[in-house]
Amino acid sequence: MKSVLALTLVFLSLKSFAHENYNTDINPLLFVQNKALSNYVVFEKSNYFLTIKSNGIPSHAVGNFPNSGNPNHITAQKHILRVPKYPQWTGSTISSTHFGVAVNGVLFVPRTAGCWGTVTHRPTTNFHLRPSQRPRSSQSEFSSKRECEWREEAIIGNKSRLGLDDNFAHVQRNGMYHYHGVPTGLIRQLENESDKDLIMIGYAADGYEIQVSKDSKYQSSYQLKSGKRLMGPRGRFDGSYTEDFEYISGSGDLDECNGLLTDDKQYSYILTHEFPFVPRCWRGEPDESFLRLR
């Protein structure tokens, strides 16, 4: 018999904010009122699993969508996700797409849909430009559902693109709002609930907790490569693409999946303000409910 773990969260209205220009630093916020969207999330506990049912609408202020960098409207989803209560360490890494879910029912999605090149396609124009500099019309020529050679990043250095809002989130074509980085609005809601540095903000698909350090104590072990790209999109390694980075064990505090054993000797994933932002792999076995997501 399942029991309801958490209170259904309902917010009657959401104020919204957005960058005025998606390719610049944080600009003065543009406030709009959106009364149509309300957060809904329920956690149900069984013997071996935690089930999260949500509509994917966040419990905090969001960006103004659509905007100049993202043409999509936020719409309610029907998420039914499941994570194991007792994560199983695999001893290896599994590449992630829909990495996990926040306590407010919004998904963490580390990768973008934009890419340079596939096995059979190459861009013919504007290949030398950073993703943020290319005309939007050119990107569709080499975007593909296939595994691409050079995956575009939504956050480059201290700048966000692709219409990300102040929560480092934006909207997919199907209307799903999702996080690509540290969800600042959610953290503001949770940071005063404990004096501890680490804030538990969600669950990865394999059941391990997702946490954020209030004081940014933990550093990623991914480093920006030096020099220029000899293949693919020309230019220096500047963080425009996932492949601009390499994992160097011991160069930071976190492992390849941006995780570590916390003070209570439990493994947790840590979101960081530098690459990879949201982990790109799992250490445990992910639940099928996340693998089915598109």
C-alpha positions in Angstrom: 0.0 0.0 0.0 1.5 3.3 -1.0 1.5 6.3 1.2 1.7 9.9 0.3 5.0 11.3 1.5 4.8 15.0 0.6 2.3 17.7 0.5 0.9 18.7 -2.8 2.3 22.1 -3.6 -0.1 24.5 -5.2 0.8 28.1 -6.0 -2.1 30.1 -7.4 0.1 32.4 -9.5 3.7 32.7 -10.6 5.5 35.9 -11.4 8.0 35.6 -14.2 11.3 37.1 -15.2 13.7 36.7 -18.1 16.9 38.0 -19.6 16.3 40.8 -22.0 19.0 39.3 -24.3 19.6 35.6 -24.1 23.3 35.9 -25.1 24.5 38.3 -22.4 25.1 38.4 -18.7 22.1 38.8 -16.3 20.2 41.9 -17.3 17.5 43.8 -15.4 14.6 41.5 -15.0 11.4 41.8 -16.9 8.5 41.0 -14.7 5.3 39.6 -16.1 2.3 38.0 -14.4 1.3 34.4 -15.2 -1.8 33.2 -13.4 -2.4 30.1 -15.5 0.4 27.9 -14.2 0.4 26.3 -10.8 2.9 23.8 -9.3 1.7 20.3 -8.5 3.9 17.5 -7.2 3.2 14.5 -5.0 5.7 11.9 -3.7 4.5 8.3 -3.0 6.5 5.8 -1.1 6.4 2.0 -1.6 8.7 -0.7 -0.2 11.4 -0.2 -2.8 10.6 2.9 -4.8 9.7 6.6 -4.5 7.3 7.7 -7.2 7.1 11.4 -8.1 4.0 12.7 -9.9 4.1 16.2 -11.1 3.0 18.6 -13.8 6.5 20.0 -14.3 5.5 23.6 -13.4 8.1 25.0 -10.9 7.2 26.4 -7.5 9.2 29.6 -8.1 9.3 32.6 -10.5 10.3 31.6 -14.0 11.4 33.4 -17.2 9.3 35.1 -19.7 8.6 32.4 -22.3 8.7 32.5 -25.3 11.7 34.9 -25.6 14.3 35.8 -28.1 16.4 32.7 -27.4 13.6 30.2 -26.8 10.3 30.2 -28.8 8.4 27.8 -26.7 5.6 28.2 -24.2 5.5 26.5 -20.8 2.8 23.9 -20.6 1.8 21.4 -17.9 3.3 17.9 -18.2 2.2 14.5 -16.9 5.4 13.3 -15.2 5.2 9.9 -13.5 8.8 9.2 -12.4 10.2 6.5 -10.1 13.5 6.3 -8.3 14.8 3.4 -6.2 14.8 3.9 -2.4 18.0 1.8 -2.2 20.4 2.9 -5.0 22.6 0.2 -6.5 26.2 1.3 -7.1 27.3 -0.1 -10.5 31.0 0.5 -10.2 31.0 2.2 -13.6 29.3 5.3 -15.2 26.2 5.4 -17.3 25.7 8.4 -19.6 22.6 10.4 -18.6 20.1 12.4 -20.6 17.2 13.2 -18.2 19.4 13.1 -15.1 16.9 13.5 -12.3 14.0 15.5 -10.8 13.9 18.3 -8.3 11.7 18.3 -5.2 9.4 20.6 -7.0 8.8 18.1 -9.8 10.9 19.9 -12.5 13.4 17.8 -14.4 17.2 18.2 -14.6 18.4 17.8 -18.3 22.1 18.4 -18.7 22.4 18.2 -22.5 20.9 20.5 -25.1 19.4 19.4 -28.4 21.8 21.5 -30.4 24.9 19.9 -32.0 27.5 20.3 -34.6 27.7 17.4 -37.0 26.4 13.9 -37.1 27.7 10.7 -38.7 26.3 11.7 -42.1 25.8 15.5 -41.9 28.1 18.4 -41.7 27.2 22.1 -41.5 28.1 24.0 -44.7 27.9 27.5 -43.4 28.7 29.5 -40.2 30.7 26.5 -38.9 33.4 28.8 -37.5 31.1 30.7 -35.3 30.4 30.1 -31.6 26.8 28.6 -31.2 25.7 31.9 -29.7 26.9 33.8 -32.8 25.4 31.7 -35.5 22.1 32.7 -37.2 19.3 30.6 -35.7 18.2 29.5 -39.1 21.5 27.8 -39.8 21.3 25.5 -36.7 18.5 23.4 -38.0 20.8 22.2 -40.8 22.9 20.1 -38.5 20.6 19.4 -35.5 19.7 15.8 -35.3 18.2 13.2 -32.9 21.3 11.1 -33.6 24.3 11.2 -31.4 26.1 14.3 -32.5 29.9 14.8 -32.6 29.9 18.2 -30.8 27.1 18.9 -28.3 26.3 22.6 -27.8 26.3 23.9 -24.2 23.5 26.1 -22.8 25.9 27.9 -20.4 29.3 29.2 -21.6 31.5 30.6 -18.9 29.4 33.1 -17.0 26.9 33.6 -19.9 23.8 31.7 -20.6 22.1 31.2 -24.0 19.2 29.4 -25.7 16.8 31.7 -23.7 17.8 30.3 -20.2 16.1 32.3 -17.4 17.6 33.2 -14.0 17.1 29.6 -12.9 19.3 28.3 -15.8 16.2 26.7 -17.2 14.2 27.0 -20.4 11.4 25.2 -22.3 11.4 22.3 -24.8 9.3 22.2 -27.9 6.7 20.1 -26.0 6.4 22.8 -23.4 8.5 21.1 -20.7 10.3 23.6 -18.4 13.6 22.0 -17.2 16.9 23.0 -15.5 20.3 23.0 -17.2 22.1 24.4 -14.1 21.7 25.4 -10.5 18.0 26.3 -9.9 18.4 29.6 -8.0 14.7 30.1 -7.4 14.3 26.7 -5.8 17.4 27.2 -3.7 16.1 30.5 -2.3 13.0 28.6 -1.2 15.1 25.8 0.6 18.3 27.4 1.8 16.9 28.5 5.2 15.4 25.1 6.1 18.8 23.9 7.4 22.1 25.3 8.8 24.0 22.7 6.8 26.0 23.8 3.7 24.5 21.1 1.5 20.9 21.5 0.4 19.0 18.4 -0.9 17.1 19.6 -3.9 16.1 16.4 -5.8 16.7 12.8 -6.8 18.8 11.4 -9.6 17.2 8.7 -11.8 19.3 6.1 -9.9 18.0 7.1 -6.5 21.0 9.0 -5.2 20.3 12.5 -3.8 21.0 15.7 -5.8 22.5 18.5 -3.6 23.8 22.0 -3.9 26.5 23.6 -1.7 25.4 27.0 -0.4 29.0 28.2 -0.3 30.1 26.5 -3.5 32.6 24.4 -1.5 33.0 21.7 -4.1 34.8 22.0 -7.4 34.2 20.0 -10.5 37.1 17.9 -11.8 36.4 18.8 -15.4 38.9 21.2 -17.1 38.6 23.3 -20.2 41.0 21.9 -22.8 43.8 24.2 -24.0 44.5 25.2 -27.6 42.3 24.9 -30.7 39.9 22.3 -32.0 41.7 20.4 -34.8 38.4 18.8 -35.9 34.8 19.8 -35.9 33.8 23.5 -35.4 36.9 25.6 -35.7 38.1 27.8 -33.0 39.6 27.6 -29.5 38.3 25.4 -26.8 36.0 28.0 -25.1 33.3 25.9 -23.5 30.8 26.2 -26.4 30.7 22.4 -26.7 30.6 19.6 -24.2 33.7 18.1 -25.9 35.7 21.3 -25.0 36.1 19.8 -21.6 37.9 16.8 -20.2 37.7 15.0 -16.9 41.0 15.1 -14.9 40.7 12.9 -11.8 41.8 14.7 -8.6 41.8 18.1 -10.2 38.7 19.0 -8.2 36.6 17.6 -5.3 34.1 15.7 -7.4 34.2 12.5 -9.4 33.4 12.0 -13.1 29.6 12.2 -12.4 30.1 15.3 -10.2 29.5 13.3 -7.0 31.2 12.5 -3.7 30.7 10.8 -0.4 29.2 13.4 1.9 30.0 13.9 5.6 27.4 11.2 6.5 29.2 8.8 4.1 26.4 8.7 1.6 27.0 9.2 -2.1 25.4 12.3 -3.5 25.5 14.3 -6.8 26.5 18.0 -6.5 25.3 20.7 -8.9 28.0 23.2 -9.6 28.3 26.7 -11.1 31.0 25.5 -13.5 30.9 22.6 -16.0 29.3 20.1 -16.0 26.6 22.2 -14.0 24.3 19.2 -13.9 26.0 15.7 -13.9 26.3 14.0 -17.2 26.3 10.4 -15.9 24.9 8.1 -13.2 26.8 5.9 -10.8 23.8 3.7 -10.0 21.3 2.0 -12.2 18.7 4.5 -13.5 15.0 3.8 -13.4 13.3 3.1 -16.8 10.8 5.9 -16.2 13.7 8.4 -16.9 15.1 6.5 -19.8 11.7 6.6 -21.6 11.6 10.4 -21.5 12.2 12.3 -24.8 
